[in-house]
Amino acid sequence: MFWKCIFELNINNESQKEIKFNPSSKGIYFVKITTGTKYYMQKLIIDGH
C-alpha cells in the first residue's frame, strides 16, 4: 500500500479542533491523530457523490 501525507497540522494546547478536509479526488484516506506516545487512526472513503 502506498502512503502519502497530503495534510499535516500541529495543534498545541487545544482540547478540540475542527479540521476541514476537501479531498481533490475520490479514494481512501486515513486520518491519524498523534498525542505524545498514543495515536488514533480512522479510514475515510470518498466515493465522489
QUIVEN-V582531 format. One record per residue. N is the residue number from 0. PSI is psi in degrees with one decimal (none if undefined). Layout:
<<N	PSI> <N	PSI>>
This chain:
<<0	135.9> <1	128.5> <2	137.3> <3	127.2> <4	121.6> <5	-9.5> <6	135.3> <7	139.2> <8	128.0> <9	127.6> <10	121.3> <11	132.4> <12	37.0> <13	134.3> <14	-20.2> <15	147.7> <16	126.4> <17	128.4> <18	121.0> <19	119.5> <20	120.4> <21	87.9> <22	144.0> <23	-16.5> <24	160.9> <25	155.8> <26	-165.8> <27	126.9> <28	150.9> <29	132.8> <30	125.2> <31	123.7> <32	123.6> <33	131.1> <34	101.5> <35	-113.7> <36	-0.2> <37	153.8> <38	159.2> <39	134.0> <40	137.3> <41	138.2> <42	133.7> <43	129.9> <44	117.0> <45	116.5> <46	0.3> <47	4.4> <48	none>>
